[in-house]
Amino acid sequence: MSVRIQLDKPHAHFTNLDLISGIVILSITGNETISLITVKLEGESRTRLAGPTNPRGTYDPYERDQAQLEVHKLLYQTQTVFPTQELLRASGGSGNYTLPGNTYRYPFQFKIRLNNDCSNNNSVLTNLSPLRLEMARNTDRHVKKTLPPTLSGLPGEAEIRYYVKATVQRPAFYKENFRAIAPFTFLPIEPPRPPANKREFYARRSHQFSPSIEVPGRPGLFRQPSMPTGPSASTVLPPNISIDGRLPDPPIITCNEPLPLRILITKKNDSPAKIYLQILSINLIAFTTVRAHELRREEVSSWTILSSANMRTPLNEVVGSDGSRVLEVDSRLWKQRTLPNTICPSFETCNIMRKYVLEVKVGLQWGSPNINPELSVQPLRIAVEVYSGIAPPQALLDQLHRRPTGQAPYMASNLRPPGVVNGPPPQSPRPPVQQGPSDHIEPSPGDIPDEAPPSYEDAMADDLGPIDGPRRQYEQQPSQTPIGDEKRSGNDRLFP
């Protein structure tokens, strides 16, 4: 006997409110007695960290590091495909059914909900090996928010996965139950975006260039030393500038879309010197917080969006309405570069959280070819939210707007203007970074709820259909960790 799942995949990945359907194909070579065939739609967030569990925080040479395993069932729906209701009525509720050898097909269908539904249904034997037994303890910390995306890349440490599992139960205790598992990729819809505005969120650094030293040309055998024809380097006033990295407020970037970034250089004095763009680097840094009961760890990863050097691009001045002299870096340098499709949107679930920081490094020079230029590289960091790019249906937004007064729609709480947290180790002192919104009004703590209100889930009516709009590409590495009972080849009987 064998069983497998054939999923209908109209898209490369699934999202909230999608109907995930398929067929359970059961092949039997001879007569088999079956009691039940169930199909489950499951999503789980699994973390595993190792470290000392000494509550005193002191070193104990006799204490061994102990692994902590924490598992949360984010999504759990079940459906019985055999016996059918007609068969139950015809058989009078008999518990066992004998099927002759043949191939049987049982269709199923689930609707993926909006919010996670953590229930403490953690299996006692979550990871069984011949040498040790790991048990996932129940936890009382749950976060009710939109279902997180499929996450991989931290093997053995943190993982979020979704799958459909079919189980064929046989009544004899010495016969194995057969299982089939079909994993799929999940990318959630994005939260409701705030209304469009003209405000900008920015990070700023100031820099004063040092006076440069004019280097005359070296004399040759048949030439005289070259002398400067323009003003002397000692008489040229070095520029005093401020560098801005700007994003729309609130700072939201979208998967598979170009960055809505502007880089502005403002001259703060009357220096006539020309400024050149020499280096430009744009990176997206991810901070993944992993928690397993009392243990906590932060993993840092990054993606390079743009990296250019030796550009020697002159920047042209534009005089603003207020008389300021502004130089803007050409946005065509990064407009053709979208975010990689391996970047997941920002999320927070019970034991894993992902945040992002956009890092922009700008290398500038000033002067002329006759002047030994000073290269100044100024880093800018902006805390951003990454959205999936899958807009919620208009019917859902309408229901959110019709919610009772006093229930504000949920928005990610880390859109506040943050400082640079969990950054790299301390380096040499640099000029302070000014980071804040232009014409930005800081929301009061009461305006940002700790978790998604229940009405966000209640707004999903049964008549809301699947998302009918553009979907972004999203890819994650296949999981190397067995799912559930897969590592035991479907055998959960005492005597196989």
C-alpha positions as CSV (number, residue, x, y, z in Angstrom):
1,M,0.0,0.0,0.0
2,S,1.2,3.5,-0.8
3,V,-0.3,7.0,-0.3
4,R,0.7,10.3,-1.9
5,I,-0.7,13.9,-2.1
6,Q,-1.2,15.7,-5.4
7,L,-1.6,19.5,-4.8
8,D,-3.2,21.9,-7.1
9,K,-0.8,24.7,-7.5
10,P,-2.2,27.6,-9.5
11,H,0.6,29.8,-8.1
12,A,4.2,29.4,-7.1
13,H,3.2,30.0,-3.5
14,F,0.1,30.4,-1.4
15,T,-1.2,33.3,0.6
16,N,-3.9,34.1,3.1
17,L,-7.5,33.4,2.0
18,D,-6.3,31.0,-0.7
19,L,-8.0,27.7,-1.3
20,I,-5.4,25.0,-1.1
21,S,-6.8,21.8,-2.7
22,G,-5.6,18.5,-4.0
23,I,-6.2,14.8,-4.1
24,V,-5.0,12.0,-1.8
25,I,-4.1,9.0,-4.0
26,L,-4.2,5.7,-2.2
27,S,-2.9,2.6,-4.1
28,I,-3.7,-0.8,-2.7
29,T,-2.4,-4.1,-4.1
30,G,-4.7,-6.4,-2.1
31,N,-7.5,-6.3,0.4
32,E,-6.8,-3.8,3.2
33,T,-8.7,-2.8,6.3
34,I,-8.8,0.9,6.9
35,S,-10.5,2.8,9.7
36,L,-9.8,6.4,8.7
37,I,-8.1,8.7,6.2
38,T,-7.5,12.3,7.5
39,V,-5.9,15.3,5.8
40,K,-4.3,18.1,7.8
41,L,-3.2,21.5,6.9
42,E,-0.4,22.5,9.3
43,G,2.0,25.3,9.8
44,E,4.7,25.3,12.5
45,S,7.4,27.5,13.9
46,R,10.2,25.5,15.3
47,T,13.3,26.8,17.2
48,R,16.2,24.9,18.8
49,L,18.9,26.5,20.8
50,A,21.7,25.1,23.0
51,G,23.2,26.8,25.9
52,P,23.7,26.7,29.7
53,T,20.5,26.6,31.7
54,N,22.1,27.8,35.0
55,P,19.8,30.5,36.3
56,R,22.5,32.1,38.4
57,G,24.5,32.8,35.2
58,T,27.7,31.5,36.8
59,Y,30.1,29.0,35.4
60,D,29.6,25.4,36.5
61,P,32.2,22.9,35.1
62,Y,29.8,20.0,35.8
63,E,26.9,21.6,34.0
64,R,26.4,20.5,30.4
65,D,24.8,22.6,27.7
66,Q,21.2,21.6,27.2
67,A,19.2,22.1,24.0
68,Q,15.9,23.8,24.3
69,L,13.2,23.0,21.7
70,E,10.2,25.2,21.2
71,V,7.4,24.4,18.7
72,H,4.3,26.4,17.9
73,K,1.5,25.2,15.7
74,L,0.6,28.3,13.8
75,L,-1.9,26.6,11.6
76,Y,-3.9,23.5,12.2
77,Q,-6.9,22.3,10.2
78,T,-8.1,18.8,9.7
79,Q,-10.5,17.1,7.4
80,T,-11.7,13.5,7.1
81,V,-11.9,12.3,3.5
82,F,-12.6,8.6,4.3
83,P,-15.1,7.4,5.3
84,T,-17.5,9.8,3.7
85,Q,-20.8,10.9,5.3
86,E,-22.7,8.6,2.8
87,L,-20.5,5.6,3.7
88,L,-21.0,6.3,7.4
89,R,-24.8,6.4,7.0
90,A,-24.8,3.3,4.9
91,S,-22.6,1.3,7.3
92,G,-24.3,2.4,10.4
93,G,-21.1,3.9,11.8
94,S,-18.9,0.8,11.6
95,G,-15.3,1.7,12.5
96,N,-13.4,-0.5,10.0
97,Y,-13.7,-0.8,6.2
98,T,-12.1,-3.4,3.9
99,L,-11.1,-2.0,0.5
100,P,-10.2,-4.3,-2.4
101,G,-7.0,-3.7,-4.3
102,N,-7.3,-0.6,-6.5
103,T,-6.3,3.1,-6.7
104,Y,-8.6,5.5,-4.8
105,R,-8.7,9.3,-5.0
106,Y,-10.0,11.5,-2.2
107,P,-10.3,15.2,-2.9
108,F,-9.8,17.8,-0.2
109,Q,-9.8,21.5,0.2
110,F,-8.8,24.0,2.9
111,K,-9.0,27.8,3.2
112,I,-5.9,29.4,4.7
113,R,-6.8,31.8,7.4
114,L,-5.4,35.2,8.2
115,N,-4.0,35.0,11.7
116,N,-2.0,32.3,13.4
117,D,-3.8,29.9,15.8
118,C,-1.3,28.7,18.3
119,S,-2.6,25.7,20.3
120,N,-0.4,23.8,22.7
121,N,-0.6,20.6,20.6
122,N,3.1,20.1,20.6
123,S,4.0,16.4,20.1
124,V,5.7,14.9,23.1
125,L,8.2,13.1,20.8
126,T,9.1,16.0,18.5
127,N,12.6,14.8,17.6
128,L,13.5,11.1,18.1
129,S,16.9,9.7,17.5
130,P,18.7,6.5,18.6
131,L,21.0,8.5,21.0
132,R,18.7,11.1,22.6
133,L,15.1,12.1,23.0
134,E,14.2,15.8,22.7
135,M,10.9,17.0,24.1
136,A,9.2,20.3,23.3
137,R,7.8,21.9,26.4
138,N,4.6,23.8,26.3
139,T,5.0,27.6,26.4
140,D,2.7,30.2,27.6
141,R,3.9,33.0,25.3
142,H,1.9,33.3,22.1
143,V,1.7,36.2,19.6
144,K,-1.5,36.5,17.6
145,K,-0.7,38.1,14.3
146,T,-0.8,37.5,10.6
147,L,0.6,34.1,9.6
148,P,4.3,34.4,9.1
149,P,6.0,33.5,5.8
150,T,7.9,30.3,5.1
151,L,11.4,30.7,6.5
152,S,14.5,28.7,6.0
153,G,18.2,29.4,6.0
154,L,18.9,28.7,9.6
155,P,19.0,24.9,9.6
156,G,18.6,23.2,12.9
157,E,18.1,26.5,14.7
158,A,14.9,28.2,13.3
159,E,12.4,27.3,10.7
160,I,8.8,28.1,9.7
161,R,7.1,25.6,7.3
162,Y,3.7,24.8,6.0
163,Y,2.5,21.4,4.6
164,V,-0.4,19.2,3.9
165,K,-0.3,15.7,5.6
166,A,-2.4,12.7,4.8
167,T,-2.7,9.8,7.3
168,V,-4.1,6.4,6.5
169,Q,-5.0,4.7,9.8
170,R,-5.2,0.9,10.0
171,P,-6.9,-0.7,13.0
172,A,-4.4,-3.5,13.7
173,F,-1.9,-2.3,16.3
174,Y,0.9,-4.2,14.6
175,K,0.3,-2.6,11.2
176,E,1.9,0.8,10.4
177,N,-0.1,3.9,9.5
178,F,0.9,5.3,6.1
179,R,1.5,9.0,5.7
180,A,2.2,11.4,2.9
181,I,3.5,15.0,3.3
182,A,3.4,17.7,0.7
183,P,5.1,21.0,1.8
184,F,4.3,24.3,0.2
185,T,5.6,27.9,0.3
186,F,3.5,30.5,2.0
187,L,3.8,34.3,1.6
188,P,1.3,36.4,3.6
189,I,-0.7,39.4,2.5
190,E,0.7,42.7,3.6
191,P,-1.0,44.8,6.3
192,P,-3.1,47.8,5.3
193,R,-0.9,50.5,4.1
194,P,-1.3,54.1,5.4
195,P,-2.6,56.7,3.1
196,A,-0.1,58.2,0.7
197,N,1.6,61.4,1.9
198,K,4.5,63.6,1.0
199,R,6.5,63.1,4.2
200,E,9.9,61.4,4.1
201,F,11.7,59.4,6.7
202,Y,15.5,60.0,6.7
203,A,18.9,59.2,8.1
204,R,21.5,62.0,8.1
205,R,25.2,62.4,8.6
206,S,27.3,65.6,8.5
207,H,30.9,65.8,7.3
208,Q,33.5,68.5,7.1
209,F,36.1,67.8,4.4
210,S,39.7,68.6,5.3
211,P,41.8,71.0,3.2
212,S,43.5,69.1,0.4
213,I,47.2,69.4,-0.6
214,E,47.9,70.3,-4.2
215,V,50.3,67.9,-5.8
216,P,52.3,69.4,-8.7
217,G,53.2,67.2,-11.6
218,R,56.6,65.5,-11.4
219,P,59.3,66.9,-13.6
220,G,60.5,64.7,-16.5
221,L,63.6,64.6,-18.6
222,F,62.2,66.9,-21.2
223,R,59.5,68.9,-19.3
224,Q,59.3,71.4,-16.5
225,P,57.3,70.8,-13.3
226,S,53.6,71.5,-13.9
227,M,52.2,74.4,-12.0
228,P,48.5,74.8,-11.1
229,T,46.6,77.1,-13.4
230,G,43.6,77.5,-11.1
231,P,43.2,78.6,-7.5
232,S,45.6,77.1,-5.0
233,A,44.5,74.2,-2.9
234,S,45.1,76.2,0.3
235,T,42.8,78.9,-0.9
236,V,39.9,76.6,-1.9
237,L,37.3,76.3,0.9
238,P,36.7,72.6,1.6
239,P,33.0,71.7,1.5
240,N,30.9,71.1,4.6
241,I,28.1,68.8,3.8
242,S,25.2,66.7,5.1
243,I,24.2,63.4,3.5
244,D,20.6,62.3,3.6
245,G,19.1,58.8,2.8
246,R,15.4,59.3,2.4
247,L,12.4,56.9,2.1
248,P,8.7,57.6,2.1
249,D,7.2,57.8,5.6
250,P,6.6,55.3,7.0
251,P,9.7,53.5,5.6
252,I,8.2,50.6,3.7
253,I,10.0,48.6,1.0
254,T,8.4,45.9,-1.1
255,C,9.6,42.5,-2.1
256,N,10.7,42.3,-5.8
257,E,10.3,46.0,-6.2
258,P,12.9,48.8,-6.6
259,L,13.9,50.9,-3.6
260,P,12.0,54.2,-3.3
261,L,15.3,55.7,-2.1
262,R,16.6,59.2,-2.5
263,I,20.2,60.2,-1.6
264,L,20.8,64.0,-1.1
265,I,24.0,65.9,-0.4
266,T,23.5,69.4,0.9
267,K,26.3,72.0,1.0
268,K,26.3,73.9,4.2
269,N,28.9,76.5,3.2
270,D,29.9,78.5,0.1
271,S,32.6,76.2,-1.1
272,P,32.9,76.3,-4.9
273,A,34.6,72.9,-5.0
274,K,33.1,70.1,-7.1
275,I,32.0,66.9,-5.3
276,Y,32.3,63.5,-6.9
277,L,30.6,60.2,-6.1
278,Q,33.2,57.6,-5.8
279,I,31.6,54.7,-3.9
280,L,28.0,53.7,-3.5
281,S,26.9,50.6,-1.6
282,I,23.3,49.6,-0.7
283,N,22.7,46.6,1.6
284,L,19.6,45.2,3.3
285,I,20.5,43.7,6.7
286,A,18.2,41.2,8.4
287,F,18.1,40.7,12.2
288,T,16.4,37.4,13.1
289,T,15.6,37.0,16.8
290,V,15.3,33.3,17.7
291,R,13.9,32.3,21.1
292,A,13.6,28.9,22.6
293,H,12.1,29.2,26.1
294,E,14.8,30.9,28.3
295,L,17.4,31.0,25.5
296,R,17.6,33.8,22.9
297,R,19.9,34.4,20.0
298,E,20.1,37.0,17.2
299,E,21.3,36.0,13.7
300,V,22.4,38.7,11.2
301,S,22.3,38.2,7.4
302,S,22.5,40.7,4.6
303,W,21.8,41.0,0.9
304,T,23.7,43.3,-1.5
305,I,21.5,45.4,-3.7
306,L,24.1,47.6,-5.2
307,S,27.9,47.9,-4.9
308,S,29.9,50.2,-7.1
309,A,33.4,51.7,-6.7
310,N,35.8,53.9,-8.7
311,M,32.7,55.8,-10.1
312,R,34.2,59.3,-10.2
313,T,30.8,60.7,-11.0
314,P,30.4,64.5,-10.7
315,L,27.3,65.7,-8.8
316,N,25.5,68.7,-10.1
317,E,24.1,71.3,-7.8
318,V,20.5,72.4,-7.7
319,V,19.6,75.6,-5.8
320,G,16.4,75.0,-3.8
321,S,13.6,77.4,-3.1
322,D,15.1,78.2,0.3
323,G,18.5,78.9,-1.2
324,S,20.1,75.6,-0.2
325,R,22.6,73.9,-2.6
326,V,21.5,70.3,-3.0
327,L,23.2,67.5,-4.9
328,E,21.1,64.4,-5.6
329,V,22.5,61.0,-6.6
330,D,20.9,59.7,-9.7
331,S,18.3,57.1,-8.6
332,R,18.7,55.2,-11.9
333,L,21.8,53.5,-10.3
334,W,19.4,51.4,-8.2
335,K,16.0,51.7,-9.8
336,Q,16.7,48.7,-12.0
337,R,17.7,46.5,-9.1
338,T,14.8,44.9,-7.2
339,L,15.0,43.2,-3.8
340,P,16.0,39.5,-4.2
341,N,13.1,37.0,-4.2
342,T,14.7,35.2,-1.2
343,I,13.9,38.1,1.2
344,C,10.9,37.4,3.4
345,P,8.7,40.2,4.7
346,S,9.0,41.5,8.2
347,F,7.1,39.4,10.7
348,E,6.8,38.5,14.4
349,T,5.6,35.2,15.7
350,C,5.7,33.4,19.0
351,N,9.4,32.4,18.9
352,I,10.9,34.1,15.8
353,M,11.0,37.7,14.7
354,R,12.6,39.3,11.6
355,K,13.5,43.0,11.3
356,Y,15.4,44.8,8.6
357,V,17.8,47.8,8.3
358,L,18.7,49.4,5.0
359,E,22.3,50.4,5.0
360,V,23.6,52.9,2.5
361,K,27.3,53.8,2.2
362,V,28.2,56.9,0.2
363,G,31.9,57.6,-0.7
364,L,32.5,61.2,-1.7
365,Q,35.6,63.1,-3.0
366,W,36.1,66.8,-3.7
367,G,38.6,68.9,-5.6
368,S,40.1,68.6,-9.1
369,P,42.6,66.2,-10.7
370,N,45.4,68.4,-9.6
371,I,44.4,68.0,-5.9
372,N,45.0,64.9,-3.9
373,P,41.4,64.1,-3.1
374,E,40.1,63.0,0.3
375,L,37.8,60.0,0.2
376,S,35.1,60.1,2.9
377,V,32.7,57.1,3.2
378,Q,29.6,57.9,5.3
379,P,27.2,55.0,6.3
380,L,23.5,55.6,6.8
381,R,21.1,53.2,8.4
382,I,17.3,53.3,8.2
383,A,15.1,50.8,10.0
384,V,12.5,49.6,7.4
385,E,9.5,47.3,7.1
386,V,9.6,44.8,4.3
387,Y,6.1,44.1,2.8
388,S,5.2,41.1,0.7
389,G,3.6,43.1,-2.1
390,I,0.4,41.1,-2.0
391,A,-2.3,43.6,-1.2
392,P,-5.3,42.5,0.8
393,P,-8.6,42.4,-1.0
394,Q,-10.7,45.5,-1.1
395,A,-13.6,43.7,0.6
396,L,-11.4,42.9,3.6
397,L,-10.2,46.6,3.8
398,D,-13.8,47.7,3.7
399,Q,-14.7,45.5,6.7
400,L,-11.7,46.8,8.6
401,H,-12.9,50.4,8.1
402,R,-16.4,49.4,9.3
403,R,-15.0,48.0,12.6
404,P,-16.3,49.5,15.8
405,T,-14.8,52.8,17.0
406,G,-11.8,52.4,19.2
407,Q,-10.3,49.4,17.3
408,A,-7.5,50.7,15.1
409,P,-6.4,48.5,12.3
410,Y,-3.2,46.6,13.1
411,M,0.0,47.9,11.7
412,A,3.5,46.7,12.4
413,S,4.7,48.2,15.7
414,N,8.3,48.6,14.5
415,L,7.5,51.4,12.2
416,R,8.5,53.8,15.0
417,P,11.6,55.9,14.3
418,P,14.2,53.6,15.9
419,G,17.8,54.0,16.7
420,V,20.4,51.5,15.4
421,V,20.0,48.5,17.6
422,N,21.8,45.2,17.5
423,G,24.3,46.6,15.1
424,P,27.9,45.6,14.6
425,P,30.5,45.9,17.3
426,P,31.6,49.4,18.4
427,Q,34.0,51.0,16.0
428,S,36.0,54.2,16.0
429,P,33.9,57.3,16.9
430,R,32.0,58.8,14.0
431,P,29.9,61.9,13.6
432,P,26.5,61.4,15.1
433,V,23.7,60.1,12.8
434,Q,20.5,62.1,12.7
435,Q,17.6,59.9,11.9
436,G,14.0,60.9,11.9
437,P,11.0,61.7,9.8
438,S,10.4,64.9,7.9
439,D,7.1,66.3,9.1
440,H,6.6,63.1,11.0
441,I,4.2,62.8,13.9
442,E,5.2,60.2,16.4
443,P,2.2,57.9,17.3
444,S,1.3,57.6,20.9
445,P,1.9,54.2,22.5
446,G,-1.9,53.7,22.8
447,D,-2.3,54.0,19.0
448,I,-0.1,50.9,18.4
449,P,-1.6,47.7,19.7
450,D,0.6,44.9,21.1
451,E,-1.1,42.4,18.9
452,A,-3.5,42.1,16.1
453,P,-7.0,42.7,17.4
454,P,-9.5,39.9,17.1
455,S,-11.5,42.0,14.6
456,Y,-8.7,41.5,12.0
457,E,-9.6,37.8,12.0
458,D,-13.3,38.5,12.3
459,A,-13.2,40.7,9.2
460,M,-12.5,37.6,7.1
461,A,-15.9,36.5,6.1
462,D,-16.6,33.1,4.5
463,D,-17.7,34.8,1.2
464,L,-14.3,36.4,0.7
465,G,-12.6,34.7,-2.2
466,P,-8.9,34.2,-2.9
467,I,-6.6,37.1,-3.7
468,D,-7.0,38.1,-7.3
469,G,-4.0,40.4,-7.9
470,P,-0.3,40.5,-8.6
471,R,1.9,38.1,-6.6
472,R,5.6,38.4,-6.0
473,Q,8.2,35.8,-6.5
474,Y,9.3,34.1,-3.3
475,E,11.7,31.3,-2.9
476,Q,13.2,29.5,0.2
477,Q,15.6,26.7,0.5
478,P,13.9,23.3,0.9
479,S,13.8,22.1,4.5
480,Q,16.4,19.5,5.5
481,T,14.6,18.7,8.7
482,P,12.0,15.9,8.6
483,I,8.4,16.9,9.2
484,G,6.6,15.2,12.0
485,D,6.7,11.4,11.6
486,E,8.4,11.6,8.2
487,K,11.8,10.7,9.8
488,R,10.4,7.4,10.9
489,S,9.2,6.4,7.4
490,G,5.6,6.5,8.5
491,N,5.9,3.7,11.0
492,D,4.4,4.5,14.4
493,R,3.5,1.0,15.4
494,L,5.2,-1.0,18.1
495,F,5.8,-4.0,15.9
496,P,6.1,-3.0,12.2
